[in-house]
Amino acid sequence: MARRRASNEELAGLVQGEQTDAVRRLEDRVAARVLGDLESRFAVLSQRSITAWVAAFGSVQAESGDTAALRRILSTIRGAVRRLLGPLGPRAQRELDQALTDAVLLGARQHAAFVEEATGRATRPVSGRPSRGLRRRAAAIGAAIADRRDRALAILRPSRARRWSDVQAGIGAAQSALPATRAHIATTVNEAVNEASLTAIDHQGAQKLWIAERDACVNCAAYSGMVVAADADFPAGLSWDPNQRGRGKALAAPPKHPHCRCRVTAWEEGWAPEGVPSFPDSLRREARRSIARGWSLPTESGAARIRAARELLRTGAGLPKSVEEFAALAVRAGRFTDRTVPTGP
């Protein structure tokens, strides 16, 4: 029996809230199994290394004067880096490969839930399995970790590391494998979730719709609400920031970049209730509003957000006067004072 179709606000809340949170929890579980206590173990390595350096050479500002002592310290650090990162690659490959099936199943369930809410009709998940491309992406995490390890080991040689700052750079290069691993996990999990949606879209014969988060970057915000044919790619190089246009390549679906949590889902024009904007129209308006308000993650360039807001005003925002005035004030000031998406009603 058909039931009430969800409103645009309810559909957005489902995908951008509940479903995105579930995917993030899966990412976190995989990352926790892969990374364990490596962050704290690297902190211990750094502290012990600085203690050994000061004991041998007097201070962190001092250049190493005792070649034998320098070799002993660097040998100890290189050994620790190998012990910390050596098992990480195989463990990451194994855990991420095993998580692909969970991610695909999650994506299938979430897509079915969206279609059911959008149409008011009961919808069964379309089953699928991880593609070879996903398996290759999961396997590539091992080489990425090994590359970070090898770069660190190259820095931590007596011919290159003569000061504590050099040693610190080497340890930092090794430790950078941890956030790189987390980013690889996040990207692969989200690719698997979206791959499941693509399978369902192909099965259904619908068009596909790009859904960005409310605080999406200026690039992803330019895609939010875009609808293309199931067998078409989303075009390359879109961005609200003129300085970032023309980059990248056409994509069948998100993710567009590491930590991207954009989603692709089915859409048919007949799903839109009469007399109200369609869900894609609502997403496009929401993206423009986010650009005007500067809503974004703190890691994104403030200058990029200002350029995007300026471009929005130049091309016509189509937003309430108060929102456009807010954007104009931020552009004149050269910054947004608060870029956090409001969570209240």
Secondary structure, 3 states (H helix, E strand, C coil): CCCCCCCHHHHHHHHHHHHHHHHHHHHHHHHHHHHCCHHHHHHHHHHHHHHHHHHHHCCCCCCCCCHHHHHHHHHHHHHHHHHHHCCHHHHHHHHHHHHHHHHHHHHHHHHHHHHHHHHCCCCCCCCCCCCHHHHHHHHHHHHHHHHHHHHHHHHCCCCCCCCHHHHHHHHHHHHCHHHHHHHHHHHHHHHHHHHHHHHHHHHHCCEEEEECCCCCCHHHHCCCCCEECCCCCECCCCCCCHHHCCCCCCECCCCCCCCCCCEEEEECHHHCCCCCCCHHHHHHHHHHHHHHHCCCCCCCCHHHHHHHHHHHHHHCCCCCHHHHHHHHHHHHHCCCCCCCCCCCC
